[in-house]
Amino acid sequence: MMLEQSGDGRQDEVETGKSVGVDAVFEAAAALKGHIVETPCLFSRTLSRICGCDVWVKFENLQFTASFKERGALNKLRALPASARARGVVAMSAGNHAQGVAYHAGRLGIGATIVMPEGTPFTKIEHTENLGATVVLKGKTLAESQAEAERLAAECGTVFIPPYDDAEVIAGQGTIAIEMLKSVPDLDMLLVPIGGGGLVSGVATAAKALKPDIEVVGIQVAAFPTMVQALRGLPVHVGTDTIAEGIAVKNVGKLTLAIVRRLVDDILVVDDSEVERAIALFLSVEKTVSEGAGAVGLAALLQYPERFKGRKVGLVLSGGNIDPRLLAQVIMRQLVREGRVVAVKVGVPDQPGSLGRIATLVGEAGGNIIEALHQRLFTATNAKAAELQLTIECRSAAHSQQVLSSLRDSGFMVRIVADVPLGTDQEGQETAAR
């Protein structure tokens, strides 16, 4: 999806009263050195083979709080005068920004209050509190939580730390581009997640100054294409949920919108299914955990392979904070896509030994039954028959076909009930090291 830009963006920046230049990003890089992790930017041989281009991954999930958000949070906090530090800070976030502010405020001896939506998972609340911040649960949405955070800041005289629409925050995030181009100077393009726009604004500011011909491509998810909508002057229309909740932002920033309009070359929108696949690939290929927002760059390579064919591409893996239960579900769903886990219904005579015979056939063929449901009543078979619903684990899509063939060859009627066709994602089986 190419950008359809209106205007040159300068007026928007004038209205905000701020701008971000590359000098601010270099100043942030010098100030943050030694206080954040200079994460590696590494070539992935296997992802390159799968995607048809040369892929380097910037592992921001290796920050202490497992997210790039530390960079902007610390850069904003370190710029505060002593009087403001003494009063403390307040922020709004449901996750990564909260932990970045809490961690570095604690390190600097600054009191921090974080307003989180009432439905925030307890683990995120606990992590934020363990980093020394006071958590206030207020509002059903992030917008309501932000309103409460701004009210508290005004009432208590504390400083509000924005998650993205702030010059110091943007400059801090831009330090990622400096590190990437230092490690790999000949990159052709950078793929950067977009929520409110702070990360891509900082990265584009630094990257375009250092290498004017580099292409900066932002990535959004289909449920929240708000930056694209804002650039086109369209009303905001978003979905209800996405696995990439870290970039599920309804309102983009004024400052970030102006920078994106001026410096970002393209924005691609990816589907949640490709984000799931990307999370699973990061785990199986790179042996690293990515949250949904962190995997959208790889998802774009998978969804639009012709767009990147033969190019040297840098991906920002922006964070690794994903709920373990969700990660487990993503892994199992990927095994289904690869045909390594299949669900089938098998018609059997309702008589002793039938279940044992089927289990023996599956086992002899090398399959592993991980779930079984024996149904006599709710089935279309005749009254003298039963139906087994089996979930079977196999070595590959080809192996699953062999297991099912062994049942059919023995006279059993087998019907596949999984929604995903077997073998549609063979690339996902790539597990070689870089």
C-alpha positions as CSV (number, residue, x, y, z in Angstrom):
1,M,0.0,0.0,0.0
2,M,1.8,3.1,-1.2
3,L,1.4,6.3,0.7
4,E,-1.0,8.9,-0.7
5,Q,0.4,12.0,0.9
6,S,-1.4,15.4,1.2
7,G,0.9,18.4,1.7
8,D,4.6,18.3,2.7
9,G,4.0,17.9,6.4
10,R,5.8,21.1,7.4
11,Q,2.7,22.9,8.7
12,D,1.9,20.0,11.0
13,E,5.3,20.2,12.6
14,V,5.0,24.0,13.0
15,E,1.6,23.5,14.8
16,T,3.2,21.0,17.3
17,G,5.8,23.6,18.1
18,K,8.5,20.9,17.8
19,S,10.6,19.1,15.3
20,V,13.1,16.3,15.4
21,G,16.5,16.4,13.6
22,V,19.3,13.9,13.3
23,D,21.4,15.9,15.8
24,A,18.9,15.1,18.5
25,V,19.1,11.4,17.6
26,F,22.9,11.5,17.8
27,E,22.7,13.4,21.1
28,A,20.3,10.7,22.4
29,A,22.7,7.9,21.3
30,A,25.6,9.4,23.2
31,A,23.4,10.0,26.3
32,L,21.9,6.5,26.3
33,K,25.2,4.6,25.7
34,G,25.9,2.3,28.6
35,H,22.4,2.6,30.0
36,I,20.5,0.5,27.4
37,V,21.6,-2.6,25.4
38,E,23.2,-2.0,22.0
39,T,21.3,-4.9,20.6
40,P,22.8,-7.0,17.8
41,C,21.7,-6.7,14.2
42,L,22.4,-10.1,12.7
43,F,22.1,-11.7,9.3
44,S,19.7,-14.7,9.1
45,R,20.6,-17.2,6.4
46,T,17.4,-19.2,6.8
47,L,15.0,-16.3,6.9
48,S,16.8,-14.9,3.8
49,R,16.3,-18.2,2.0
50,I,12.6,-18.3,3.0
51,C,11.9,-14.7,2.1
52,G,14.0,-14.4,-1.1
53,C,16.0,-11.4,0.1
54,D,18.9,-10.7,2.5
55,V,17.5,-10.3,6.0
56,W,19.1,-8.7,9.0
57,V,17.3,-8.7,12.3
58,K,17.7,-6.0,15.0
59,F,16.9,-7.8,18.2
60,E,15.3,-5.2,20.4
61,N,13.7,-8.0,22.4
62,L,17.1,-8.3,24.2
63,Q,16.6,-5.0,26.1
64,F,16.2,-5.5,29.8
65,T,12.4,-4.9,29.6
66,A,12.4,-6.8,26.2
67,S,11.3,-3.8,24.2
68,F,12.7,-0.8,22.3
69,K,10.5,1.5,24.4
70,E,13.3,1.9,26.9
71,R,15.2,4.1,24.4
72,G,12.5,6.8,24.2
73,A,11.5,6.6,27.8
74,L,15.1,7.1,29.1
75,N,15.8,9.9,26.6
76,K,12.8,11.8,27.8
77,L,13.5,11.1,31.5
78,R,17.2,12.1,31.3
79,A,16.2,15.4,29.7
80,L,14.0,16.5,32.6
81,P,15.4,19.2,34.9
82,A,16.0,18.4,38.5
83,S,12.8,20.2,39.6
84,A,10.7,18.0,37.4
85,R,12.4,14.8,38.4
86,A,11.7,15.7,42.1
87,R,8.0,16.0,41.3
88,G,7.9,12.6,39.5
89,V,6.4,11.4,36.2
90,V,3.2,9.8,35.0
91,A,2.6,7.7,31.9
92,M,-0.1,5.7,30.2
93,S,0.5,2.3,28.8
94,A,-0.7,-1.3,28.8
95,G,2.7,-2.8,28.5
96,N,6.1,-1.9,27.0
97,H,6.1,1.9,27.5
98,A,5.0,1.3,31.1
99,Q,7.9,-1.0,31.8
100,G,10.4,1.3,30.1
101,V,9.3,4.3,32.1
102,A,9.1,2.4,35.3
103,Y,12.5,0.8,34.9
104,H,14.5,3.9,34.0
105,A,12.6,6.2,36.4
106,G,13.6,3.8,39.2
107,R,17.2,3.8,38.0
108,L,17.2,7.6,38.1
109,G,15.4,7.9,41.4
110,I,12.3,9.4,39.9
111,G,8.9,8.5,41.2
112,A,6.7,7.0,38.5
113,T,2.9,6.5,38.3
114,I,1.6,4.4,35.4
115,V,-2.1,4.5,34.4
116,M,-3.2,1.2,32.8
117,P,-6.6,0.1,31.4
118,E,-8.7,-1.8,33.9
119,G,-8.5,-5.0,31.8
120,T,-4.7,-5.1,31.7
121,P,-3.4,-8.7,32.4
122,F,-2.1,-9.1,35.9
123,T,1.3,-10.2,34.8
124,K,1.9,-6.8,33.1
125,I,0.7,-5.0,36.2
126,E,2.9,-7.1,38.4
127,H,6.0,-6.5,36.2
128,T,5.4,-2.8,36.2
129,E,5.0,-2.7,40.0
130,N,8.1,-4.8,40.5
131,L,10.1,-2.2,38.6
132,G,9.1,0.3,41.3
133,A,6.2,2.2,39.7
134,T,2.8,2.9,41.2
135,V,0.1,1.4,39.0
136,V,-3.4,3.0,38.7
137,L,-6.1,1.1,36.9
138,K,-8.4,3.5,35.2
139,G,-10.4,3.4,32.0
140,K,-11.7,0.6,29.7
141,T,-9.5,1.8,26.8
142,L,-6.1,3.3,26.3
143,A,-7.7,6.7,25.4
144,E,-9.5,6.8,28.8
145,S,-6.3,5.8,30.6
146,Q,-4.4,8.6,28.8
147,A,-7.0,11.1,29.9
148,E,-6.6,10.0,33.5
149,A,-2.8,10.1,33.2
150,E,-3.0,13.7,31.9
151,R,-5.4,14.6,34.6
152,L,-3.1,13.3,37.3
153,A,-0.1,15.1,35.8
154,A,-2.0,18.4,35.9
155,E,-3.4,17.8,39.4
156,C,-0.1,16.7,41.0
157,G,2.3,18.8,39.0
158,T,4.1,15.7,37.6
159,V,5.4,15.4,34.0
160,F,3.4,13.3,31.5
161,I,5.7,11.0,29.5
162,P,4.0,10.4,26.1
163,P,4.4,7.0,24.5
164,Y,5.2,8.3,21.0
165,D,4.2,11.9,20.2
166,D,7.2,13.7,21.7
167,A,10.4,14.9,20.3
168,E,12.7,13.4,23.0
169,V,10.9,10.1,22.8
170,I,11.2,10.0,19.0
171,A,14.9,10.9,19.1
172,G,15.5,8.0,21.6
173,Q,13.8,5.5,19.3
174,G,15.8,6.8,16.4
175,T,19.0,5.5,17.9
176,I,18.0,2.1,16.6
177,A,18.7,3.3,13.0
178,I,22.2,4.6,14.0
179,E,23.1,1.2,15.4
180,M,21.6,-0.8,12.4
181,L,23.5,1.3,9.8
182,K,26.7,1.1,11.8
183,S,26.4,-2.7,11.8
184,V,25.2,-3.0,8.2
185,P,26.0,0.2,6.2
186,D,24.7,-1.3,2.9
187,L,21.1,-2.0,3.9
188,D,18.7,-1.1,1.1
189,M,15.6,-0.7,3.3
190,L,14.4,-0.8,6.9
191,L,11.1,-2.4,7.9
192,V,9.6,-0.7,11.0
193,P,6.4,-1.4,13.0
194,I,4.0,1.5,13.2
195,G,1.5,2.1,16.1
196,G,1.4,5.8,17.1
197,G,4.5,6.4,14.9
198,G,7.2,7.2,17.4
199,L,9.6,4.4,16.4
200,V,9.3,4.8,12.6
201,S,9.6,8.6,13.0
202,G,12.9,8.3,14.9
203,V,14.2,5.6,12.6
204,A,13.4,7.5,9.5
205,T,14.9,10.7,10.8
206,A,18.2,9.1,11.5
207,A,18.3,6.7,8.6
208,K,17.5,9.3,5.9
209,A,20.2,11.7,7.3
210,L,22.8,8.9,7.3
211,K,21.8,7.3,4.0
212,P,19.4,9.4,2.0
213,D,18.7,6.7,-0.6
214,I,17.6,4.1,2.0
215,E,14.0,3.1,1.9
216,V,12.0,3.2,5.1
217,V,8.9,1.1,5.1
218,G,6.4,1.2,7.9
219,I,4.2,-1.9,8.8
220,Q,0.7,-1.9,10.3
221,V,-1.8,-4.6,10.9
222,A,-5.0,-4.9,9.0
223,A,-7.1,-4.3,12.1
224,F,-5.4,-1.0,12.9
225,P,-4.2,0.8,9.7
226,T,-4.6,4.2,11.4
227,M,-1.4,5.9,10.1
228,V,-2.5,5.0,6.5
229,Q,-6.0,6.4,7.3
230,A,-4.5,9.6,8.7
231,L,-2.2,10.2,5.8
232,R,-5.1,9.8,3.4
233,G,-7.4,12.0,5.5
234,L,-9.8,9.2,6.1
235,P,-12.0,8.7,9.2
236,V,-10.4,6.3,11.7
237,H,-11.8,2.8,11.4
238,V,-10.2,0.0,13.4
239,G,-11.0,-3.5,14.4
240,T,-11.5,-4.9,17.8
241,D,-8.5,-7.1,18.3
242,T,-5.1,-8.2,16.9
243,I,-2.2,-10.4,17.9
244,A,0.0,-7.3,17.4
245,E,-1.6,-5.4,20.3
246,G,1.6,-3.3,20.8
247,I,0.7,-1.3,17.6
248,A,-3.0,-1.4,18.0
249,V,-3.2,2.4,18.4
250,K,-6.3,4.3,17.4
251,N,-4.8,7.8,17.5
252,V,-1.5,8.6,15.7
253,G,0.5,11.6,16.9
254,K,0.5,15.0,15.2
255,L,4.3,15.2,15.2
256,T,4.8,11.6,14.1
257,L,2.2,12.0,11.3
258,A,4.2,15.0,9.9
259,I,7.5,13.1,10.0
260,V,6.0,10.0,8.5
261,R,4.5,12.1,5.7
262,R,7.8,13.6,5.0
263,L,10.3,10.8,5.4
264,V,8.6,7.3,5.2
265,D,8.5,5.9,1.7
266,D,5.8,3.3,2.0
267,I,3.4,1.7,4.5
268,L,2.4,-2.0,4.1
269,V,-0.6,-3.6,5.9
270,V,-0.2,-7.2,7.0
271,D,-2.7,-9.8,8.1
272,D,-2.8,-11.4,11.6
273,S,-2.3,-14.8,10.1
274,E,1.1,-13.7,8.6
275,V,2.1,-12.2,11.9
276,E,1.4,-15.5,13.7
277,R,3.5,-17.2,11.1
278,A,6.3,-14.7,11.6
279,I,6.2,-15.2,15.4
280,A,6.6,-19.0,14.9
281,L,9.4,-18.5,12.4
282,F,11.4,-16.3,14.8
283,L,11.0,-19.0,17.4
284,S,11.9,-21.9,15.2
285,V,14.6,-20.3,13.0
286,E,16.2,-17.6,15.3
287,K,15.3,-19.3,18.6
288,T,14.0,-15.9,19.8
289,V,10.7,-14.8,21.2
290,S,8.8,-12.0,19.4
291,E,5.6,-10.3,20.4
292,G,3.1,-9.7,17.6
293,A,4.1,-6.1,17.0
294,G,7.8,-7.2,16.8
295,A,7.0,-9.7,14.1
296,V,5.2,-7.5,11.6
297,G,8.3,-6.7,9.6
298,L,8.9,-10.4,8.9
299,A,5.2,-10.8,8.2
300,A,5.5,-8.2,5.5
301,L,8.4,-10.1,3.9
302,L,6.2,-13.2,3.9
303,Q,3.0,-11.5,2.6
304,Y,4.7,-9.4,-0.1
305,P,7.7,-11.4,-1.3
306,E,8.0,-9.7,-4.7
307,R,8.2,-6.2,-3.0
308,F,11.6,-7.2,-1.4
309,K,13.0,-9.8,-3.7
310,G,16.8,-9.5,-3.9
311,R,17.0,-6.5,-1.5
312,K,19.1,-6.1,1.6
313,V,16.4,-5.6,4.3
314,G,16.8,-4.7,8.0
315,L,13.9,-5.8,10.3
316,V,13.3,-4.1,13.7
317,L,12.2,-6.9,16.0
318,S,10.8,-4.3,18.4
319,G,9.9,-6.5,21.4
320,G,9.4,-9.9,22.9
321,N,6.7,-9.4,25.5
322,I,4.1,-12.0,24.6
323,D,1.8,-13.9,26.9
324,P,3.2,-17.5,27.2
325,R,-0.3,-19.0,26.7
326,L,-0.8,-17.0,23.5
327,L,2.7,-18.0,22.3
328,A,1.8,-21.7,22.9
329,Q,-1.4,-21.3,20.9
330,V,0.5,-19.6,18.1
331,I,3.0,-22.5,18.0
332,M,0.3,-25.1,17.9
333,R,-1.6,-23.2,15.2
334,Q,1.6,-23.1,13.1
335,L,2.0,-26.8,13.5
336,V,-1.5,-27.2,12.0
337,R,-0.6,-24.9,9.1
338,E,2.5,-27.0,8.4
339,G,0.4,-30.2,8.5
340,R,2.4,-31.5,11.5
341,V,-0.7,-31.6,13.6
342,V,-4.0,-32.8,12.0
343,A,-7.5,-33.3,13.2
344,V,-9.6,-36.1,11.7
345,K,-12.9,-37.9,12.2
346,V,-12.8,-41.7,11.8
347,G,-15.9,-43.8,11.5
348,V,-15.6,-47.1,13.4
349,P,-17.8,-50.0,14.3
350,D,-19.1,-49.6,17.9
351,Q,-17.6,-52.8,19.2
352,P,-14.7,-53.8,21.5
353,G,-11.2,-53.4,20.1
354,S,-12.0,-50.7,17.5
355,L,-10.3,-47.9,19.4
356,G,-7.3,-50.0,20.1
357,R,-6.9,-51.1,16.5
358,I,-6.9,-47.4,15.3
359,A,-4.4,-46.4,18.0
360,T,-2.2,-49.2,16.9
361,L,-2.3,-48.3,13.3
362,V,-1.5,-44.6,14.1
363,G,1.4,-45.7,16.3
364,E,2.8,-48.1,13.8
365,A,2.8,-45.4,11.2
366,G,4.8,-43.1,13.5
367,G,2.0,-40.8,14.5
368,N,1.2,-39.6,18.1
369,I,-2.4,-39.2,19.2
370,I,-2.5,-36.1,21.5
371,E,-6.3,-35.9,21.8
372,A,-9.2,-38.3,21.3
373,L,-13.0,-38.0,21.5
374,H,-15.2,-41.1,21.2
375,Q,-18.6,-40.1,20.0
376,R,-21.7,-42.4,19.9
377,L,-24.6,-40.0,20.1
378,F,-23.8,-36.8,18.2
379,T,-22.8,-38.3,14.9
380,A,-24.2,-38.9,11.4
381,T,-23.1,-42.5,11.4
382,N,-25.6,-45.3,11.9
383,A,-26.6,-46.6,15.3
384,K,-24.2,-49.5,15.1
385,A,-21.2,-47.3,14.5
386,A,-19.3,-44.6,16.4
387,E,-17.0,-41.8,15.4
388,L,-13.6,-40.9,16.7
389,Q,-12.2,-37.4,16.5
390,L,-8.4,-37.6,16.8
391,T,-5.7,-34.9,16.9
392,I,-2.5,-36.5,15.6
393,E,1.0,-35.2,15.8
394,C,3.3,-36.1,12.9
395,R,6.8,-35.3,11.7
396,S,5.7,-33.4,8.6
397,A,2.8,-32.8,6.2
398,A,4.0,-35.7,4.1
399,H,4.2,-38.0,7.1
400,S,0.7,-37.0,8.2
401,Q,-0.6,-38.2,4.8
402,Q,1.2,-41.5,5.4
403,V,-0.5,-41.9,8.8
404,L,-4.0,-41.1,7.3
405,S,-3.3,-43.5,4.4
406,S,-2.6,-46.3,6.8
407,L,-6.0,-45.8,8.4
408,R,-7.8,-45.6,5.0
409,D,-5.9,-48.7,3.7
410,S,-7.2,-50.6,6.6
411,G,-10.8,-49.8,5.7
412,F,-11.6,-46.9,7.9
413,M,-13.4,-43.8,6.6
414,V,-11.2,-40.8,7.5
415,R,-12.3,-37.1,7.2
416,I,-10.0,-34.2,7.8
417,V,-11.7,-31.5,10.0
418,A,-8.8,-29.0,10.2
419,D,-9.5,-25.7,8.4
420,V,-5.9,-25.3,7.2
421,P,-5.0,-27.5,4.2
422,L,-2.1,-29.8,4.8
423,G,1.3,-28.8,3.7
424,T,0.5,-25.1,2.8
425,D,3.4,-23.8,4.9
426,Q,6.3,-26.0,4.2
427,E,8.8,-23.1,4.7
428,G,7.8,-23.0,8.3
429,Q,9.6,-26.3,8.9
430,E,13.0,-24.5,8.3
431,T,14.8,-24.8,11.6
432,A,18.5,-24.4,10.6
433,A,20.7,-21.9,12.4
434,R,21.6,-18.6,10.8
